[in-house]
Amino acid sequence: MKAVQLIEVDKDLVNREVPKPEPKADEVLIKIKAAGICHSDVHYRDGVGSVGHLPITLGHEVAGVIEEIGPNVTRFQKGDRVCVNYMITCGKCHFCVKGSEQFCEKGKMIGKDVNGGYAEYISIPSRGIYKLPDSVSFDHAAVMMCSTATSLHALKKTRLQPGETLAIFGFGGLGVSAFQLAKAFGARDIYAVDIDPVKLKSAKEMGAIPINAKESDPVEKIMELTNGIGVDVALELVGLPQTLDQGTRVLGRFGRLGLVGITRDLYKVDSYEAICKEKEIIGCSDHLLSELSMLLDLADQGKIDLTHVVTKYVPLDADAINNVHHQLKAFKADFRTVIKP
């Protein structure tokens, strides 16, 4: 089968012919119909995050149709439309038992530790597979398994309540999902901070309050719009010291900042400000299996619509995918690009 693989760190991906995987006893073989391209994939390519082996097939946002089933699989059948949780977990360790599977002691991430979705097929344990409602497309489901699921987990970790205000730093795929989820949870005013006029225009059309960080200091602007109070919750989805600092400073009393964007750069926190206002800085890692069913239900109810998120499609081809990676690295990519094998 065809796969697009990372052969050498900090180099472009290449087209390769690799063996079609055969499902083990507890696995299903999925014919991939859609695979999202995530900024994390660029981090793995560049060596910001390590991969399990080389060569490796990147891609952890996957949806498709089950083509083969292992003998121990009973919950699925051939032809089922499914999406994939990107963490392969054991279900038995301390973290799995308490429902924090993202820290599974034996956990492996597809597209990072094992071969992922930049391919025609993937074989995956059935524990992490979810049936798709008929109302949800493969394209949207693939992206929901990462950006939307991550946004949901971040909003739950930061304990967003009905009537609270929210600032979203970075209005890409994660940001749009965070906005839609926050509206579904009853958030009041939602500020979308970005430097891309196209994304800010979309934010305004959706009902967010756009803040162009190129034209004004977003902290000063949001403080002005909130009469000096600040926001209850902020999500940092970019992974830059500047936006991490802004996300911390824009919080009001008892405000909670969710860290989602990935960076190895450090940023400073004014401890006096944080202590006096009892601000919280919360790391938000991945998502939980229990959250995916809720996510798919919200999508089925029409409360999540990724039409504004999935804005570009590319074939399963190294040149096309590399081009998207370069755009993501320069923070100039579309909201979300999906590979159509």
PyMOL commands that set and color helices and strands:
alter all, ss='L'
color gray80, all
select helices_A, chain A and resi 39-46+94-97+101-103+126-128+138-157+173-184+197-206+218-225+241-249+271-276+289-300+306-308+318-329
alter helices_A, ss='H'
color red, helices_A
select strands_A, chain A and resi 2-6+14-17+27-37+56-57+61-69+81-84+87-88+108-109+121-125+129-131+166-169+190-194+209-212+231-236+251-259+280-283+310-315+336-340
alter strands_A, ss='S'
color yellow, strands_A
deselect
rebuild
show_as cartoon
